[in-house]
Amino acid sequence: MQSYTRYERARIIGARALQISMGAPLLITTEKCDPLEIAIEEFQQNIIPITVKRK
């Protein structure tokens, strides 16, 4: 797992939560309903399909 800064983590989780709230399919099976909580769980399991490009 790549090491992300706290700003990168916030951006990745926020972007994924927005995708989920707009109807994107979930990548995990969960009992949670809140898009932010689902995005955090996906991030913790390292399955969010978002990458960070650094210079």
Backbone as a chain_set.jsonl record, in Angstrom:
{"seq": "MQSYTRYERARIIGARALQISMGAPLLITTEKCDPLEIAIEEFQQNIIPITVKRK", "coords": {"N": [[0.843, -1.183, 0.0], [0.544, 2.168, -0.863], [2.012, 4.993, 0.715], [0.171, 7.611, 1.841], [-0.26, 11.172, 2.125], [-1.978, 13.093, 4.646], [-3.624, 14.865, 3.361], [-3.893, 13.817, 0.802], [-5.194, 11.413, 1.462], [-7.619, 12.461, 2.458], [-8.626, 13.68, 0.158], [-8.899, 11.508, -1.622], [-10.738, 9.843, -0.236], [-12.877, 11.634, -0.001], [-13.497, 12.107, -2.715], [-14.254, 9.54, -3.517], [-16.456, 9.114, -1.823], [-18.203, 11.013, -2.851], [-18.617, 9.915, -5.397], [-19.963, 7.554, -4.652], [-22.267, 8.644, -3.458], [-23.458, 9.666, -5.687], [-24.361, 7.475, -6.968], [-22.583, 5.466, -7.772], [-21.391, 2.073, -8.105], [-20.896, -0.015, -5.212], [-17.806, -1.181, -3.892], [-17.427, -2.986, -1.953], [-19.018, -5.223, 0.376], [-21.234, -4.121, 2.724], [-22.804, -3.044, 5.79], [-23.214, -0.436, 6.24], [-24.642, 2.811, 5.545], [-24.003, 5.44, 5.024], [-22.312, 7.385, 2.653], [-19.711, 8.442, 3.131], [-18.705, 6.888, 5.259], [-18.673, 4.399, 4.004], [-16.809, 4.889, 1.964], [-14.524, 5.342, 3.522], [-14.206, 2.808, 4.647], [-13.727, 1.322, 2.307], [-11.305, 2.52, 1.577], [-9.659, 1.751, 3.724], [-9.523, -0.943, 3.213], [-8.031, -0.901, 0.987], [-9.007, -0.801, -1.719], [-9.96, 1.17, -3.35], [-10.316, 2.543, -6.523], [-8.523, 4.735, -7.238], [-5.769, 6.699, -8.032], [-2.728, 8.394, -7.061], [-0.781, 10.793, -8.534], [2.439, 11.945, -8.396], [4.799, 14.613, -8.688]], "CA": [[0.0, 0.0, 0.0], [1.291, 3.405, -0.951], [1.855, 5.876, 1.849], [-0.459, 8.861, 1.427], [-0.313, 12.248, 3.103], [-3.346, 13.238, 5.153], [-4.394, 15.609, 2.36], [-4.217, 12.856, -0.248], [-6.228, 10.525, 2.005], [-8.878, 13.206, 2.512], [-9.097, 13.895, -1.22], [-9.316, 10.218, -2.166], [-11.966, 9.415, 0.442], [-13.926, 12.578, -0.381], [-13.88, 11.868, -4.109], [-14.975, 8.26, -3.58], [-17.748, 9.316, -1.168], [-19.03, 11.724, -3.82], [-19.012, 8.931, -6.406], [-20.966, 6.671, -4.056], [-23.507, 9.397, -3.266], [-24.05, 9.898, -7.007], [-24.88, 6.217, -7.479], [-21.555, 4.516, -8.222], [-21.515, 0.789, -7.411], [-20.01, -0.223, -4.076], [-16.755, -2.153, -4.135], [-17.428, -3.888, -0.81], [-20.321, -5.521, 0.975], [-21.223, -3.481, 4.036], [-24.096, -2.697, 6.372], [-23.252, 1.018, 6.389], [-25.446, 3.531, 4.549], [-23.41, 6.745, 4.776], [-21.259, 7.291, 1.63], [-18.391, 8.721, 3.69], [-18.283, 5.709, 6.021], [-18.382, 3.349, 3.023], [-15.555, 5.271, 1.322], [-13.447, 5.108, 4.487], [-14.019, 1.36, 4.73], [-13.068, 0.912, 1.068], [-9.919, 2.994, 1.649], [-8.95, 0.914, 4.68], [-9.306, -2.244, 2.584], [-7.137, -0.622, -0.133], [-9.618, -1.209, -2.983], [-10.477, 2.323, -4.091], [-9.585, 2.631, -7.798], [-8.049, 6.099, -7.464], [-4.331, 6.766, -7.81], [-2.152, 9.715, -6.86], [0.442, 11.015, -9.304], [3.281, 12.991, -7.794], [5.876, 15.09, -9.549]], "C": [[0.883, 1.24, 0.0], [1.014, 4.254, 0.281], [1.327, 7.222, 1.355], [-0.336, 9.904, 2.522], [-1.756, 12.375, 3.58], [-4.23, 13.985, 4.154], [-4.809, 14.694, 1.208], [-5.309, 11.892, 0.221], [-7.585, 11.209, 2.012], [-9.462, 13.386, 1.118], [-9.613, 12.602, -1.839], [-10.643, 9.775, -1.554], [-13.121, 10.328, 0.068], [-14.423, 12.352, -1.797], [-14.68, 10.576, -4.231], [-16.351, 8.376, -2.924], [-18.708, 10.045, -2.104], [-19.511, 10.766, -4.908], [-20.123, 8.024, -5.885], [-22.295, 7.391, -3.905], [-24.215, 9.683, -4.585], [-24.493, 8.593, -7.676], [-23.865, 5.222, -7.995], [-21.709, 3.203, -7.458], [-20.503, 0.674, -6.274], [-19.003, -1.316, -4.413], [-16.634, -3.168, -3.009], [-18.859, -4.189, -0.408], [-20.274, -4.981, 2.395], [-22.649, -3.206, 4.489], [-24.273, -1.182, 6.47], [-24.038, 1.661, 5.253], [-24.824, 4.867, 4.156], [-22.268, 6.628, 3.757], [-19.848, 7.533, 2.174], [-17.857, 7.517, 4.462], [-17.915, 4.56, 5.079], [-17.046, 3.63, 2.344], [-14.364, 5.036, 2.253], [-13.154, 3.614, 4.599], [-13.331, 0.816, 3.47], [-11.596, 1.322, 1.084], [-9.097, 2.109, 2.582], [-8.651, -0.467, 4.105], [-8.445, -2.127, 1.318], [-7.709, -1.076, -1.476], [-10.221, -0.047, -3.766], [-9.654, 2.479, -5.372], [-9.166, 4.061, -8.155], [-6.554, 6.107, -7.152], [-3.89, 8.219, -7.645], [-0.869, 9.793, -7.675], [1.185, 12.184, -8.681], [4.366, 13.374, -8.776], [7.212, 14.671, -9.002]], "O": [[1.842, 1.34, 0.765], [-0.091, 4.232, 0.824], [1.97, 7.888, 0.543], [-0.31, 9.57, 3.706], [-2.66, 11.81, 2.965], [-5.44, 13.765, 4.104], [-5.928, 14.783, 0.703], [-6.238, 11.59, -0.528], [-8.588, 10.613, 1.619], [-10.671, 13.257, 0.929], [-10.647, 12.601, -2.505], [-11.563, 9.38, -2.271], [-14.234, 9.852, -0.157], [-15.626, 12.398, -2.054], [-15.669, 10.521, -4.962], [-17.317, 7.795, -3.419], [-19.896, 9.727, -2.144], [-20.679, 10.8, -5.295], [-21.099, 7.757, -6.586], [-23.344, 6.815, -4.192], [-25.423, 9.915, -4.608], [-24.947, 8.605, -8.82], [-24.246, 4.221, -8.602], [-22.111, 3.208, -6.294], [-19.394, 1.2, -6.362], [-19.319, -2.262, -5.135], [-15.836, -4.102, -3.093], [-19.792, -3.49, -0.806], [-19.391, -5.334, 3.175], [-23.575, -3.145, 3.681], [-25.372, -0.704, 6.755], [-24.095, 1.131, 4.143], [-25.091, 5.374, 3.067], [-21.341, 5.847, 3.974], [-18.895, 6.896, 1.725], [-16.685, 7.167, 4.331], [-16.954, 3.832, 5.331], [-16.238, 2.719, 2.165], [-13.311, 4.579, 1.808], [-11.994, 3.205, 4.64], [-12.457, -0.047, 3.559], [-10.735, 0.556, 0.652], [-7.961, 1.757, 2.263], [-7.65, -1.09, 4.461], [-8.165, -3.127, 0.658], [-6.995, -1.667, -2.285], [-10.925, -0.27, -4.751], [-8.426, 2.541, -5.312], [-9.434, 4.53, -9.261], [-6.127, 5.581, -6.125], [-4.595, 9.147, -8.041], [0.023, 8.959, -7.523], [0.629, 13.262, -8.47], [4.799, 12.562, -9.593], [8.246, 14.982, -9.593]]}, "num_chains": 1, "name": "protein.A"}
